[in-house]
């Protein structure tokens, strides 16, 4: 059997489905080729204000209004209550010492709460990917995308006119003859394997391993009086020397939880042993052990020996690779969705016949942005047992993304046209210098001072204020005070806030 289309998208996760929907809306014939089938377990679940903005832009630019409800908790719950979702009001961090119950009263020096929205209605979300990915595949099919699941691609042939993908579906061989291929199959995915692509070193990022699962009956983490938001209505991070635990709660009673750790820490905990490794981890941190004392694992644990990953080539004459198939750093700062959605928009502008120059520009920009994440996350791993430095480093992320989101919404995208401002002549280079310094323990005070100097011209949210003692609610007045930094006026900011239903 031979089938023909303009575009083949490899992988039926959210990135592949969205890429296919965008290409189809541009008038191209599209295949999605998926090795597995839906519904299925998938990791990578937490959105951010910037990723929701990119999702909104995809919906508006490519006439996909059915995507708009998924950018906010309130509208999602009204329009699609049956698609699993978690409420994410911000980022919650708690620092733990081995063998000690968590305690941080009254100093708040071992916690960090950064709000991302002023209300539940406008909040970000955790995507229960089992439901969400399946829904997007159905939406893609309704637009005319042809979907082939349980199809393993076993060969790739490229010439000047087309690509021939050879697939095996059960016992049948299928040839897909297409004009261009987009790989959205995930780390160490399809084209990495078929084209024998080499891996590349990620700057400052240690080798890490991961262990994760979905749970039922996970207990609660108590909120203190006066918190900016209920601390579990967030991406919750429990940080310790050499690693961190995430906890994401969905509205269907399921909790996503896992641990990412350096190879040395993962080996010392025996994380490769799955459930036994998880239980050993909990024994080291009594407060987490208490929270999971009644928890039950759904299905089984997944262990990933090599979590961080990058490849040396992202494009060819008739193919390109999306994040995270192009590179995966770590879920610590929830960067994966933003990188993927931004890449979808960039590639969509090039289809169906991108020039070599355009593809190389896409590759260079993707590398730069992945590397910027790697610098920052690598520095955070180096300082997981020094929470003051760890907290200060996170401000580079929160300042960059809040500045970018706001300038986009104000119609000034040129002020922040690269992820984490990596191309900015001041912020981008200074961030990389700070991260390199932060991996050396004798530069502590230099790092703290340099962070404050770097973020000040872009700090529009009142972050890094010692008087707030690591609790950062959304304070809209900060935006008005930052009008000059945003290249805007107070009246323009007010109009933007009204348009976004924040006033």
Protein Blocks (a to p, Z undefined) as FASTA:
>chain_A
ZZddfbdcehjbfklmmmmmmmmmnopacddddfbdcddddehjbccfklmmmmmmmmmm
nopaklmmmmpfklmmmmmmmbgcdddfbdcdddddehiacdddfklpmgccddfbfbfk
lpccdddfklmmmmmmmmmmmnopacdehiacfbdcddfkbccddddehjaccddddfbd
cdfebghilklmmnopacdddehiacddddddddehiacddddehiabdfklccddddde
hiacdddddfeopacddddddfklmmmnommnommmmmmmmmmmmmlmmmmmmgccehia
dddfblbacdfbfbdfkbccddfklocfbfklopmmmmmmmmmmmmmmmpmbdcfklmmm
mmmmmmmmmmmmmmmmmmmmmmmmmmklmmmmmmmmmmmmmmmmmmmmnopaklomcghh
lmpmklmmmmmmmmmmmmpmklmmmmmmmmmmmmmmmmcnopailklnopacddfklmmm
mmmmnopafklmmmmmmmnopZZ
